[in-house]
């Protein structure tokens, strides 16, 4: 009764025309449950896509994300050695993510949120199997895409020798971190990338800036992203600056674990918990 009276009082206090009410609806931010449902439907659609489609999209996504290394490396190469240089060069890291996310290509770390939400909403062994299938296909295709580009760059079959060296200069930063540090740096990266698909439904035409802001922070903070970082790891291995064992087990694997912890273990599950009682 109290709630009904309160609702009635609010309706009586605010006298809006139908046009004004429509404008309020347009300007009102989407509620968490609406955003959750948008993500759930998109994720459920991805879970049901044919394997061939996922592999093709993931392969292109892996190749496209390599533009992040090229962009950051090229800008760093052109800048003087100064303390402010990373503030500018980190914008280059955003380029690959813009291509992949706005182009709706498959990226493993995005699926740590989008594909998890429908499974968390309707949990079953079958849905868990669909999730693991998607993750396996997309991650494998992403890594194949970055390896392909790294091989082409290392042999200077695309780009130039200067571009190869610029990408190697960025990649060498991975050599500074041990296994545990790489994992810990992967957690915030996973969280930030998972935040992108959650934020886009409410971005209202500002999707470009959402992607730039969140991926810029990944580069500036030196956080490790399994797919973009795999391109760096492959390039180091192909150039002989790191062993294949270290590239896969010491760089890619810990970044993968950290990204899953940050994306699924932290962001996706917390985002689901906040609306679970309203479903």
PAZAPA-4460 file (N, C-alpha, C; in steps of 0.05 Angstrom, whole numbers, plus 32768, in hexadecimal, padded with zeros to 4 digits):
% residues 279
    n_x    n_y    n_z   ca_x   ca_y   ca_z    c_x    c_y    c_z   seq   type   mol
   8011   7FE8   8000   8000   8000   8000   8011   8019   8000     1      X     A
   8027   8019   8011   8038   8030   8012   8046   8035   7FF7     2      X     A
   804F   801F   7FEB   805D   8021   7FD1   804A   802C   7FBC     3      X     A
   8030   8022   7FBD   801D   802C   7FA9   8017   8049   7FAD     4      X     A
   8014   8052   7FC6   8010   806F   7FCC   8027   8080   7FC3     5      X     A
   8040   8075   7FC7   8057   8084   7FBF   8059   8087   7FA1     6      X     A
   8052   8072   7F93   8052   8073   7F76   803D   8086   7F6B     7      X     A
   8025   8085   7F78   8010   8097   7F70   8017   80B4   7F74     8      X     A
   8025   80B9   7F8B   802D   80D5   7F91   8041   80DF   7F7D     9      X     A
   8053   80CE   7F75   8067   80D6   7F61   8059   80DD   7F46    10      X     A
   8046   80CC   7F3F   8037   80D1   7F26   8028   80EC   7F27    11      X     A
   801D   80F2   7F3E   800D   810B   7F41   801F   8123   7F42    12      X     A
   8037   8120   7F4E   8049   8137   7F51   8056   8140   7F36    13      X     A
   805A   812D   7F24   8067   8132   7F0B   8053   8131   7EF4    14      X     A
   804E   8148   7EE9   803A   814A   7ED3   8048   814E   7EB9    15      X     A
   804B   8139   7EAA   8059   813A   7E90   8046   8133   7E7A    16      X     A
   804C   813F   7E63   803D   8138   7E4B   8047   811D   7E40    17      X     A
   8038   8112   7E2E   8040   80F8   7E22   805B   80FA   7E14    18      X     A
   805F   8111   7E06   8079   8116   7DF8   808F   8117   7E0C    19      X     A
   808B   8125   7E23   809F   8128   7E37   80A6   810D   7E44    20      X     A
   8091   80FD   7E49   8096   80E2   7E54   80A6   80D1   7E40    21      X     A
   80A1   80D4   7E27   80B0   80C6   7E13   80CD   80CE   7E13    22      X     A
   80D2   80E8   7E16   80ED   80F3   7E17   80FC   80E9   7E2F    23      X     A
   80EE   80E7   7E46   80FA   80DC   7E5F   8102   80BF   7E5A    24      X     A
   80F1   80B0   7E4D   80F7   8094   7E48   8110   8091   7E37    25      X     A
   8113   80A3   7E23   8129   80A2   7E11   8143   80A9   7E1F    26      X     A
   8142   80BC   7E32   815A   80C6   7E3F   8161   80B6   7E58    27      X     A
   814F   80A6   7E61   8154   8096   7E79   8168   8080   7E74    28      X     A
   817C   807E   7E86   8190   8069   7E83   8184   804E   7E86    29      X     A
   818E   803B   7E77   8184   8020   7E78   8189   8014   7E94    30      X     A
   8176   8007   7E9F   8179   7FFB   7EBA   818C   7FE3   7EB8    31      X     A
   8198   7FDA   7ECE   81AA   7FC3   7ECE   819D   7FAA   7EC2    32      X     A
   8183   7FA6   7EC8   8176   7F8E   7EBF   8172   7F8F   7EA1    33      X     A
   816D   7FA7   7E96   816B   7FA9   7E79   8186   7FA4   7E6B    34      X     A
   819B   7FAF   7E76   81B6   7FAA   7E6B   81BC   7F8C   7E6D    35      X     A
   81B6   7F80   7E84   81BA   7F64   7E88   81AC   7F53   7E72    36      X     A
   8193   7F5B   7E6C   8184   7F4C   7E58   8190   7F50   7E3C    37      X     A
   8199   7F68   7E36   81A6   7F6D   7E1C   81BE   7F5B   7E19    38      X     A
   81CF   7F5A   7E2E   81E7   7F49   7E2D   81DF   7F2C   7E2B    39      X     A
   81CB   7F24   7E3B   81C3   7F07   7E3B   81BA   7EFE   7E1F    40      X     A
   81AA   7F0E   7E12   81A0   7F07   7DF7   81B7   7F05   7DE3    41      X     A
   81C8   7F19   7DE4   81DF   7F19   7DD2   81F1   7F01   7DD7    42      X     A
   81F6   7EFC   7DF1   8207   7EE5   7DF8   81FB   7ECB   7DF0    43      X     A
   81E1   7EC8   7DF3   81D3   7EAF   7DEC   81D5   7EAB   7DCE    44      X     A
   81D3   7EC0   7DBF   81D5   7EBE   7DA1   81F1   7EB5   7D9A    45      X     A
   8206   7EC0   7DA8   8221   7EB8   7DA2   8226   7E9A   7DA8    46      X     A
   821A   7E91   7DBF   821D   7E75   7DC7   8212   7E62   7DB2    47      X     A
   81FF   7E6B   7DA3   81F2   7E59   7D8F   81FD   7E5C   7D73    48      X     A
   8211   7E6C   7D6F   821C   7E70   7D54   822B   7E57   7D4B    49      X     A
   822B   7E51   7D31   823A   7E3A   7D26   8258   7E3D   7D2C    50      X     A
   8265   7E26   7D2F   8281   7E26   7D35   8291   7E34   7D1F    51      X     A
   828A   7E30   7D06   8299   7E3D   7CF0   8298   7E5B   7CF2    52      X     A
   8280   7E65   7CF9   827D   7E82   7CFB   828E   7E8D   7D12    53      X     A
   828E   7E7F   7D29   829E   7E88   7D40   82BC   7E87   7D39    54      X     A
   82C5   7E72   7D2C   82E1   7E70   7D25   82EA   7E86   7D11    55      X     A
   82D9   7E8B   7CFD   82E0   7E9F   7CE9   82E1   7EBB   7CF6    56      X     A
   82CD   7EC1   7D07   82CC   7EDB   7D14   82E3   7EDE   7D28    57      X     A
   82E9   7EC8   7D36   82FF   7EC9   7D4A   831A   7ECC   7D3C    58      X     A
   831E   7EBF   7D25   8337   7EC2   7D17   833B   7EDF   7D0E    59      X     A
   8326   7EEB   7D02   8328   7F07   7CFA   832C   7F19   7D12    60      X     A
   831E   7F12   7D28   8321   7F22   7D40   833D   7F21   7D4B    61      X     A
   834A   7F0A   7D4B   8366   7F08   7D54   8378   7F18   7D42    62      X     A
   8374   7F16   7D28   8385   7F26   7D15   8380   7F44   7D1A    63      X     A
   8367   7F4C   7D1E   8361   7F68   7D21   836C   7F74   7D3B    64      X     A
   836C   7F64   7D50   8375   7F6E   7D6A   8393   7F74   7D69    65      X     A
   83A1   7F68   7D56   83BE   7F6D   7D53   83C3   7F8A   7D4B    66      X     A
   83AF   7F97   7D41   83B2   7FB4   7D3A   83B8   7FC4   7D54    67      X     A
   83B0   7FBA   7D6B   83B6   7FC7   7D84   83D4   7FC9   7D88    68      X     A
   83E2   7FB3   7D83   83FF   7FB2   7D87   840C   7FC5   7D72    69      X     A
   8403   7FC3   7D5A   840E   7FD4   7D45   8409   7FF2   7D4B    70      X     A
   83F1   7FF8   7D53   83EA   8014   7D59   83FB   801F   7D70    71      X     A
   83FC   8011   7D86   840B   801A   7D9D   8429   801C   7D96    72      X     A
   8433   8007   7D88   8450   8007   7D81   8457   801D   7D6E    73      X     A
   8446   8023   7D5A   844C   8037   7D47   844D   8053   7D54    74      X     A
   8439   8058   7D65   8439   8072   7D73   8451   8076   7D85    75      X     A
   8457   8060   7D94   846E   8062   7DA6   8488   8067   7D97    76      X     A
   848A   805A   7D7F   84A2   805D   7D6F   84A6   807A   7D65    77      X     A
   8490   8088   7D61   8491   80A3   7D57   8494   80B8   7D6D    78      X     A
   848F   80B0   7D86   8491   80C3   7D9C   84AD   80C4   7DA8    79      X     A
   84B4   80DB   7DB4   84CE   80DC   7DC2   84CC   80CB   7DDC    80      X     A
   84E3   80C4   7DE6   84E4   80B5   7E00   84DE   80C8   7E16    81      X     A
   84C5   80CA   7E1F   84BD   80DC   7E34   84A9   80CF   7E46    82      X     A
   84A6   80D9   7E5E   8494   80CE   7E71   8477   80CF   7E68    83      X     A
   8470   80E3   7E57   8454   80E6   7E4F   844E   80D5   7E36    84      X     A
   8462   80C9   7E2A   845E   80BA   7E11   8449   80A4   7E13    85      X     A
   8449   8094   7E29   8434   807F   7E2B   8418   808A   7E2C    86      X     A
   8414   80A2   7E35   83F9   80AE   7E36   83EE   80B1   7E1A    87      X     A
   83FF   80B5   7E06   83F7   80B8   7DEB   83F7   809D   7DDC    88      X     A
   840D   808E   7DE0   840F   8075   7DD2   83FA   8060   7DD9    89      X     A
   83F0   8062   7DF1   83DB   804F   7DFA   83C1   8051   7DEA    90      X     A
   83BD   8068   7DDE   83A5   806A   7DCD   83A7   8057   7DB5    91      X     A
   83BF   8052   7DAC   83C2   803F   7D95   83B8   8023   7D9C    92      X     A
   83BA   801C   7DB6   83B1   8001   7DBE   8393   7FFE   7DBA    93      X     A
   8384   8014   7DBA   8367   8013   7DB8   835E   800A   7D9C    94      X     A
   836F   800D   7D88   8367   800A   7D6C   835C   7FEE   7D66    95      X     A
   836B   7FDA   7D6E   8362   7FBF   7D69   8348   7FB8   7D76    96      X     A
   8345   7FC2   7D8F   832C   7FBC   7D9D   8314   7FCB   7D90    97      X     A
   8319   7FE2   7D86   8303   7FF0   7D78   82FA   7FE1   7D5F    98      X     A
   830D   7FD6   7D50   8306   7FC6   7D38   82F7   7FAD   7D40    99      X     A
   8300   7F9F   7D55   82F4   7F86   7D5D   82D9   7F8A   7D69   100      X     A
   82D7   7F9D   7D7C   82BE   7FA0   7D8B   82A8   7FAE   7D7B   101      X     A
   82AF   7FC4   7D6E   829B   7FD2   7D5E   8294   7FC2   7D45   102      X     A
   82A7   7FB1   7D3C   82A2   7FA1   7D24   8295   7F86   7D2B   103      X     A
   828F   7F82   7D45   8280   7F6A   7D4E   828F   7F50   7D47   104      X     A
   82A9   7F51   7D49   82B9   7F39   7D45   82BC   7F2A   7D60   105      X     A
   82C3   7F11   7D5F   82C5   7F01   7D77   82DF   7F07   7D86   106      X     A
   82DD   7F0D   7DA0   82F4   7F12   7DB1   82F0   7F03   7DCB   107      X     A
   8303   7EF2   7DD2   82FF   7EE0   7DE9   82F7   7EEF   7E02   108      X     A
   8305   7F05   7E08   8301   7F12   7E22   82E6   7F20   7E23   109      X     A
   82DA   7F27   7E0C   82BF   7F31   7E0D   82AB   7F1C   7E16   110      X     A
   82B1   7F03   7E0D   829E   7EED   7E13   82A0   7EE4   7E30   111      X     A
   82B4   7EEE   7E3F   82B5   7EE8   7E5C   829D   7EF6   7E6A   112      X     A
   8291   7F09   7E5D   8278   7F15   7E68   8260   7F0C   7E58   113      X     A
   8260   7F12   7E3D   8248   7F0E   7E2D   823E   7EF2   7E2C   114      X     A
   8251   7EDF   7E2B   8248   7EC2   7E29   8243   7EB7   7E45   115      X     A
   824D   7EC3   7E5A   8249   7EB9   7E75   822D   7EC0   7E80   116      X     A
   8223   7ED8   7E79   820A   7EE2   7E84   81F3   7ECE   7E7E   117      X     A
   81EF   7EC5   7E65   81D9   7EB2   7E60   81DD   7E97   7E6F   118      X     A
   81F6   7E8F   7E73   81FB   7E76   7E82   81F5   7E7A   7E9F   119      X     A
   81FD   7E91   7EAA   81F7   7E96   7EC6   81D9   7E99   7ECB   120      X     A
   81CA   7EA4   7EB8   81AE   7EA8   7EBA   819E   7E8E   7EBA   121      X     A
   81A6   7E7C   7EA7   8199   7E62   7EA5   81AF   7E4D   7EA6   122      X     A
   81B9   7E48   7EBD   81D0   7E35   7EBF   81C6   7E18   7EBB   123      X     A
   81D6   7E0A   7EAB   81D1   7DEE   7EA6   81EB   7DE2   7E9A   124      X     A
   81EF   7DC8   7E9D   8206   7DBC   7E90   8207   7DC2   7E72   125      X     A
   81F0   7DC2   7E65   81F0   7DC8   7E48   81F9   7DE4   7E42   126      X     A
   81F0   7DF7   7E51   81F9   7E13   7E4D   8216   7E16   7E53   127      X     A
   8220   7E09   7E68   823C   7E0A   7E6F   824D   7DFE   7E58   128      X     A
   8243   7DE9   7E4C   8251   7DDD   7E35   8252   7DF0   7E1D   129      X     A
   823C   7DFF   7E19   823B   7E13   7E03   824F   7E29   7E08   130      X     A
   8252   7E31   7E22   8265   7E46   7E29   8282   7E3C   7E24   131      X     A
   8289   7E24   7E2D   82A4   7E1A   7E29   82AA   7E16   7E0B   132      X     A
   8296   7E0E   7DFC   8299   7E0C   7DDF   82A0   7E27   7DD2   133      X     A
   8290   7E3B   7DD9   8295   7E56   7DCF   82B1   7E60   7DD6   134      X     A
   82B8   7E5D   7DF0   82D2   7E66   7DF9   82E9   7E58   7DEA   135      X     A
   82E7   7E3E   7DE7   82FC   7E2F   7DDA   82FF   7E37   7DBD   136      X     A
   82E9   7E3A   7DAF   82EA   7E41   7D93   82F5   7E5E   7D8F   137      X     A
   82EB   7E70   7D9F   82F2   7E8C   7D9B   830F   7E91   7DA4   138      X     A
   8317   7E86   7DBB   8332   7E8A   7DC4   8346   7E7D   7DB0   139      X     A
   8341   7E65   7DA7   8352   7E58   7D94   8355   7E68   7D7A   140      X     A
   833E   7E72   7D70   833F   7E82   7D58   834D   7E9D   7D5C   141      X     A
   8348   7EAA   7D73   8356   7EC3   7D79   8374   7EBF   7D79   142      X     A
   837D   7EAA   7D87   839A   7EA4   7D88   83A6   7E9E   7D6D   143      X     A
   8397   7E90   7D5D   83A0   7E8A   7D42   83A3   7EA3   7D31   144      X     A
   8390   7EB5   7D35   8391   7ECF   7D26   83A9   7EE0   7D2E   145      X     A
   83AE   7EE1   7D48   83C6   7EF1   7D51   83E0   7EE4   7D48   146      X     A
   83E0   7EC9   7D48   83F9   7EBB   7D3F   83FD   7EC0   7D21   147      X     A
   83E8   7EBF   7D12   83EB   7EC4   7CF5   83F7   7EE0   7CF0   148      X     A
   83EC   7EF4   7CFD   83F6   7F0F   7CF9   8412   7F12   7D03   149      X     A
   8419   7F06   7D1A   8434   7F07   7D24   8448   7EFB   7D11   150      X     A
   8440   7EE4   7D05   8452   7ED7   7CF1   8457   7EE9   7CD9   151      X     A
   8442   7EF5   7CCF   8444   7F07   7CB8   8455   7F1F   7CBF   152      X     A
   8452   7F2A   7CD7   8461   7F42   7CDF   847F   7F3A   7CE3   153      X     A
   8484   7F23   7CF0   849F   7F1B   7CF5   84AF   7F16   7CDC   154      X     A
   84A2   7F0D   7CC7   84AF   7F09   7CAD   84AD   7F21   7C9B   155      X     A
   84A2   7F37   7CA5   849E   7F50   7C96   848F   7F4B   7C7C   156      X     A
   847B   7F39   7C7E   846A   7F34   7C67   8453   7F48   7C66   157      X     A
   844F   7F55   7C7C   843D   7F6D   7C7D   844B   7F82   7C8D   158      X     A
   8446   7F9B   7C87   8452   7FB1   7C95   846F   7FB5   7C8D   159      X     A
   847F   7FBF   7CA0   849B   7FC5   7C9A   84AD   7FBB   7CB1   160      X     A
   84C7   7FBC   7CAD   84D9   7FB4   7CC2   84D7   7FC7   7CDA   161      X     A
   84D2   7FE1   7CD4   84CE   7FF4   7CEA   84B5   7FED   7CFA   162      X     A
   84A0   7FE6   7CEC   8487   7FDE   7CFA   848B   7FC5   7D0B   163      X     A
   849B   7FB2   7D01   84A1   7F9A   7D11   84AF   7FA1   7D2A   164      X     A
   84C3   7FB2   7D28   84D3   7FBA   7D40   84C2   7FC9   7D53   165      X     A
   84AF   7FDA   7D49   849E   7FE9   7D5B   848B   7FD6   7D6A   166      X     A
   8481   7FC1   7D5D   8470   7FAE   7D6B   8480   7F9D   7D7F   167      X     A
   8499   7F96   7D78   84AA   7F88   7D8A   84B0   7F98   7DA3   168      X     A
   84B4   7FB2   7DA0   84BA   7FC4   7DB6   84A3   7FC3   7DCB   169      X     A
   848B   7FC4   7DC1   8473   7FC2   7DD2   8472   7FA6   7DDF   170      X     A
   8477   7F92   7DCF   8475   7F76   7DD9   8489   7F70   7DEF   171      X     A
   84A1   7F7C   7DEE   84B6   7F75   7E01   84AD   7F7C   7E1E   172      X     A
   8499   7F8C   7E22   8490   7F93   7E3D   8486   7F7A   7E4B   173      X     A
   847C   7F66   7E3B   8473   7F4D   7E48   848A   7F3E   7E55   174      X     A
   84A2   7F42   7E4C   84B9   7F34   7E57   84BF   7F3D   7E73   175      X     A
   84B4   7F54   7E7B   84BA   7F60   7E96   84AA   7F52   7EAC   176      X     A
   8496   7F43   7EA4   8483   7F37   7EB8   8487   7F19   7EBB   177      X     A
   8486   7F10   7ED4   8485   7EF3   7ED8   8469   7EE8   7ED6   178      X     A
   8466   7ECE   7EDB   844D   7EC0   7ED7   8437   7ECD   7EE9   179      X     A
   843D   7ED0   7F03   8429   7EDA   7F15   8421   7EF7   7F0F   180      X     A
   8435   7F07   7F09   842F   7F23   7F02   841E   7F25   7EE9   181      X     A
   8423   7F14   7ED5   8413   7F14   7EBD   83F6   7F0D   7EC3   182      X     A
   83F2   7EF9   7ED5   83D7   7EF2   7EDD   83C9   7F09   7EEB   183      X     A
   83D7   7F15   7EFE   83CB   7F2B   7F0D   83C4   7F43   7EFB   184      X     A
   83D5   7F48   7EE8   83D0   7F5E   7ED5   83B9   7F57   7EC2   185      X     A
   83B4   7F3E   7EBF   839E   7F35   7EAE   8382   7F39   7EBA   186      X     A
   8381   7F3A   7ED5   8367   7F3D   7EE2   835A   7F58   7EDC   187      X     A
   8367   7F6F   7EDF   835A   7F88   7ED8   8354   7F8A   7EBA   188      X     A
   8365   7F7E   7EA9   835F   7F7E   7E8C   8346   7F6F   7E86   189      X     A
   8342   7F58   7E92   832A   7F49   7E8E   8311   7F57   7E98   190      X     A
   8314   7F65   7EAE   82FD   7F74   7EBA   82F6   7F8B   7EA7   191      X     A
   830A   7F99   7E9D   8304   7FB1   7E8C   82F8   7FA9   7E71   192      X     A
   8302   7F93   7E65   82F7   7F8B   7E4B   82DA   7F80   7E4F   193      X     A
   82D5   7F72   7E65   82BA   7F68   7E6B   82A7   7F7F   7E6F   194      X     A
   82B2   7F96   7E79   82A1   7FAD   7E7E   8298   7FBA   7E64   195      X     A
   82A5   7FB5   7E4E   829E   7FC2   7E35   8283   7FB9   7E2B   196      X     A
   827D   7F9F   7E27   8262   7F97   7E1E   824D   7F9E   7E32   197      X     A
   8253   7FA0   7E4C   823F   7FA8   7E5F   8238   7FC5   7E5C   198      X     A
   824C   7FD5   7E55   8248   7FF2   7E53   823C   7FFB   7E38   199      X     A
   8240   7FEC   7E23   8238   7FF5   7E08   8219   7FF9   7E05   200      X     A
   8208   7FE8   7E11   81EB   7FED   7E0D   81E1   8008   7E17   201      X     A
   81EF   8013   7E2B   81E6   802D   7E35   81F7   8044   7E2A   202      X     A
   8209   803E   7E18   821C   8053   7E0E   820F   8068   7DFD   203      X     A
   81F8   8061   7DF0   81E8   8074   7DE0   81F9   8084   7DCC   204      X     A
   8206   8075   7DBA   8215   8082   7DA5   8232   8088   7DAC   205      X     A
   823A   8082   7DC5   8255   8088   7DCE   8266   806F   7DD0   206      X     A
   825F   805A   7DC1   826D   8041   7DC3   828B   8044   7DBE   207      X     A
   8292   8055   7DAB   82AE   8059   7DA4   82BE   8061   7DBD   208      X     A
   82B3   8074   7DCC   82C2   807F   7DE3   82C3   806B   7DFB   209      X     A
   82AE   805A   7DFD   82AE   8045   7E11   82C5   8032   7E0C   210      X     A
   82C8   8029   7DF4   82DE   8017   7DED   82F9   8024   7DF1   211      X     A
   82FC   803D   7DE8   8315   804B   7DEA   831D   804E   7E08   212      X     A
   830A   8057   7E18   8310   805D   7E34   831A   8044   7E43   213      X     A
   830C   802E   7E3F   8312   8016   7E4E   832B   8007   7E44   214      X     A
   832F   8007   7E2A   8347   7FF9   7E1F   8360   800B   7E22   215      X     A
   835C   8025   7E22   8372   8038   7E27   837E   8032   7E43   216      X     A
   836D   802E   7E56   8376   8028   7E71   8386   800E   7E73   217      X     A
   837E   7FFA   7E63   838D   7FE1   7E62   83AA   7FE6   7E59   218      X     A
   83AD   7FF5   7E44   83C8   7FFB   7E3A   83D7   800C   7E4E   219      X     A
   83CB   8021   7E58   83D9   8033   7E6A   83E1   8025   7E84   220      X     A
   83D1   8013   7E8D   83D7   8004   7EA6   83EA   7FED   7EA2   221      X     A
   83F0   7FE7   7E89   8401   7FD0   7E84   83F4   7FB5   7E8A   222      X     A
   83D9   7FB4   7E89   83CB   7F9C   7E8F   83CD   7F88   7E78   223      X     A
   83CA   7F6E   7E7E   83CF   7F5A   7E6A   83B5   7F4F   7E5F   224      X     A
   83B2   7F4F   7E45   839A   7F45   7E37   83A2   7F2D   7E27   225      X     A
   8394   7F17   7E2B   839D   7EFE   7E1F   839F   7EFE   7E01   226      X     A
   838C   7F0B   7DF3   838C   7F0A   7DD6   83A0   7F1E   7DCB   227      X     A
   839E   7F37   7DD3   83B2   7F4B   7DC9   83CE   7F43   7DD2   228      X     A
   83D0   7F39   7DEB   83EA   7F31   7DF5   83F5   7F18   7DE7   229      X     A
   83E3   7F07   7DDD   83ED   7EF0   7DCE   83FC   7EF8   7DB5   230      X     A
   83F3   7F0E   7DA8   8401   7F18   7D91   841D   7F21   7D98   231      X     A
   8420   7F2D   7DAF   843A   7F36   7DB9   844B   7F1D   7DBF   232      X     A
   843F   7F09   7DCD   844E   7EF1   7DD4   8457   7EE2   7DBC   233      X     A
   8445   7EDF   7DA8   844D   7ED1   7D8F   8464   7EDF   7D81   234      X     A
   8463   7EF9   7D81   8478   7F08   7D73   8493   7F05   7D81   235      X     A
   8492   7F05   7D9C   84AB   7F00   7DAB   84B6   7EE5   7DA5   236      X     A
   84A5   7ED1   7DA4   84AE   7EB5   7D9F   84B9   7EB2   7D82   237      X     A
   84AB   7EBE   7D6F   84B4   7EBC   7D53   84CE   7ECA   7D4F   238      X     A
   84D3   7EE0   7D5D   84EC   7EEF   7D5A   8503   7EE3   7D6B   239      X     A
   84FD   7ECF   7D7B   8511   7EC2   7D8B   8517   7ED0   7DA5   240      X     A
   8507   7EE3   7DAD   850C   7EF2   7DC6   84FE   7EE4   7DDE   241      X     A
   84ED   7ED1   7DD9   84E1   7EC1   7DEE   84DD   7EA5   7DE3   242      X     A
   84DE   7E91   7DF4   84D9   7E75   7DEC   84BB   7E72   7DE7   243      X     A
   84B4   7E5D   7DD7   8497   7E58   7DD3   848A   7E4F   7DED   244      X     A
   8499   7E41   7DFE   848E   7E39   7E18   8487   7E51   7E29   245      X     A
   8499   7E65   7E29   8493   7E7D   7E39   847C   7E8D   7E2D   246      X     A
   847C   7E8E   7E13   8466   7E9D   7E06   844B   7E92   7E0C   247      X     A
   8448   7E77   7E0B   842E   7E6B   7E10   8428   7E68   7E2E   248      X     A
   843C   7E5C   7E3C   8437   7E56   7E58   843D   7E6C   7E6C   249      X     A
   844E   7E7F   7E64   8456   7E94   7E76   8449   7EAF   7E70   250      X     A
   843E   7EB2   7E58   8431   7ECC   7E51   8414   7EC9   7E4B   251      X     A
   840D   7EB6   7E38   83F1   7EB4   7E30   83E0   7EA6   7E45   252      X     A
   83EA   7E90   7E51   83DA   7E82   7E65   83D3   7E92   7E7D   253      X     A
   83E6   7EA0   7E8A   83DF   7EAF   7EA2   83CD   7EC7   7E9B   254      X     A
   83D0   7ED3   7E84   83BF   7EE9   7E7B   83A2   7EDE   7E78   255      X     A
   83A0   7EC6   7E6C   8386   7EB9   7E69   8378   7EB5   7E83   256      X     A
   8386   7EAA   7E97   837B   7EA5   7EB1   8372   7EBF   7EBE   257      X     A
   8383   7ED3   7EBD   837D   7EED   7EC8   8365   7EFA   7EBB   258      X     A
   8363   7EF9   7EA1   834C   7F04   7E92   8332   7EF7   7E9A   259      X     A
   8333   7EDC   7E9D   831A   7ECD   7EA5   8312   7ED5   7EC1   260      X     A
   8326   7ED7   7ED3   831F   7EDF   7EEE   8312   7EFB   7EEF   261      X     A
   831F   7F0E   7EE0   8314   7F29   7EE0   82FA   7F2C   7ED1   262      X     A
   82F8   7F1E   7EBA   82E0   7F21   7EAA   82C8   7F11   7EB3   263      X     A
   82CD   7EF7   7EB9   82B7   7EE6   7EC2   82B4   7EE6   7EE0   264      X     A
   82CA   7EE0   7EEE   82C9   7EDD   7F0B   82C2   7EF6   7F19   265      X     A
   82C8   7F0E   7F0E   82C2   7F27   7F1C   82AB   7F36   7F0E   266      X     A
   82AF   7F3E   7EF5   829B   7F50   7EE9   8282   7F41   7EE2   267      X     A
   8283   7F2B   7ED3   826B   7F1E   7EC9   8259   7F14   7EE0   268      X     A
   8265   7F07   7EF4   8255   7EFC   7F0A   824A   7F12   7F1B   269      X     A
   825A   7F27   7F20   824F   7F3D   7F30   8239   7F4B   7F22   270      X     A
   823C   7F4F   7F07   8227   7F5C   7EF7   820D   7F4B   7EF8   271      X     A
   8210   7F31   7EF8   81F8   7F1F   7EF9   81EC   7F20   7F15   272      X     A
   81FC   7F1F   7F29   81F2   7F1E   7F45   81E1   7F36   7F4B   273      X     A
   81E8   7F4E   7F41   81DA   7F66   7F48   81BD   7F66   7F3E   274      X     A
   81B7   7F56   7F29   819B   7F55   7F1F   818E   7F3A   7F22   275      X     A
   819B   7F27   7F2E   8191   7F0C   7F30   8176   7F0B   7F3D   276      X     A
   8171   7F1A   7F52   8158   7F19   7F60   8141   7F26   7F51   277      X     A
   8148   7F35   7F3C   8133   7F43   7F2C   812B   7F33   7F13   278      X     A
   8139   7F1D   7F0E   8134   7F0D   7EF6   811B   7EFC   7EFA   279      X     A
***
